[in-house]
Amino acid sequence: MRVRNGLRIGMLLISSYLVLAVIWWTWSLIAYGVRTVELEKAWLQRDYQHMESRLSLDLVTNRYPGQDKVFWNGASYTCALSRLFDDINQNEHHLQIKIDANQQLSIFGLDEQMAAIDKRLRTNKTKWLGEGLTLGALLLVILGLMWSNLNRILKLNQQQTNFLLAVTHELKTPIAAAKLAIETALRKPEPALFERMLTLSKQNMNRLAKTMDKVLLATRLDSNIAQPSKEWIPIEELIDESLNQAQVAPELIQNIHLDLERSLEILADKSMIATALQNLISNSIKYSEENCVSINIKTQVGNERCTIWVKDNGIGIEGPEKKMVVKKFYRVGDEHTRARQGTGLGLYLVNQIAKMHNAQLIIEDNTPSGTSIGIAFKQQDFRME
C-alpha cells in the first residue's frame, strides 16, 4: 500500500508538471505570435506614413530633377511619377500607389494587409491551441496507461503475496497438526487416544488435499485444460455430493436447511458443479459466527432460469467487495491479520465453473444478515420432470 501511494503521488506530480509545461509552451507560442503581429502592424503603419510623406510634389521634383515643377500636362506627369511608383511598390510593404483620372494620388492596401495579418494570427492561434491540446491529451493518455499497468502489476504482486501467505499457512497448519497428532499417539499408545489422533491426522490430510485440489483446478481452468462433461443430474444428488465434499461436521448438518424443487435436473458436469457448491457451503460455514451457523440451500425456478442459492447469516460481503471477491487470490483484509483459513480461490473457482456452464454467479446481501450466493442456469440447462 505504501509503495502504491508513493507511485500515485509520483505520477500525480509528473502529470502536473507535464500538463503545466504544455500549457506554458502553448501560451508562449501564442504570446510570441501576438507580439510578432503587433510589430508587423507597427512596421506596416510606419511604411504607410512614410509613403504618404514621399508623395508630395516637392519630393517628386527633387527625386527626379530636370522635370518641370508643375505636372498638369498629363503624359509628362505620369511618366515622372511612374518611376517613383515602381520604386516604392518594389521596396515597401505590399502597399499600392495609384493616380486617378483627376491626377489625385492615393495609397491603398493598408486595411487588407491589416486584415490578412489578423487572420494569420487567428489561424496560428487555432493551430497552436490544437497542438497544445493534442499533446496534452496524448501525455495524459500515456500517463494513464502507465499508471494502469503499474497499478495492475502492483495488484498482481499483492495477490501473489496473499496467495503465498495463505497457501503457506494452509500447507503448514495441517502438516503441523497431523505431525503433532502422530507424535502424541506414539507417546501414549492407548487405543482410544490412538484412534482419535489418527482421525485428527486424517482430517488435516484431507484439508491439505483440498487446498492442493483447489490450486490444481485453478491452474487447469486458467489453461483451458478442464472441460465440462455435461449430463442430466437430479438436484438432490448434486446437493448430496456437495455436502459430502464439504465434509460438514455432524453437529452442523442439522443447521443446513434444504428447500429444493422436486424432479429438477441440471445439465452440468457433476464434479465441477459439486465443487462449486461445496466451496459456497464451506465459505458459509467459515464466515459464520461460531455456534450461529445457519445455511439455507434452495432452488428457485422462474424467468426462464433456475438458480441454486446458498444463503447464510454470516458476516456478509461489503458492497464494493462483491465484484472483487471473484478475482483470483483476492481476499478481504490482510493475510497477516486474517484469522480465517483460505486461499482466495474459492469464489474464483465458483465463478469460472459457472462461466463454463453458461451460468451466472449472483452475490447478494441476505436478510437480516449474511450473504446469498446463487448460480443461475439458463432455460436449456435445466428441466422439470
Secondary structure, DSSP 8 states (H G I E B T S, - for coil): -HHHHHHHHHHHHHHHHHHHHHHHHHHHHHHHHHHHHHHHHHHHHHHHHHHHHHTSHHHHHHHSTTS-S---SSHHHHHHHHHHHHHHHHHSSS-EEEE-TTS-EEEE-HHHHHHHHHHHHHHHHHHHHHHHHHHHHHHHHHHHHHHHHHHHHHHHHHHHHHHHHHHHHHHHHHHHHHHHHHHHHHHS--HHHHHHHHHHHHHHHHHHHHHHHHHHHHHHHHTT------EEEEHHHHHHHHHHHHT--HHHHTTEEEE--TTEEEEE-HHHHHHHHHHHHHHHHHTS-TT---EEEEEEEETTEEEEEEEE-SS---GGGTTTTTSTT--SS-TTT--S---S-HHHHHHHHHHHTT-EEEEEE-SSSSEEEEEEEEGGGEEE-
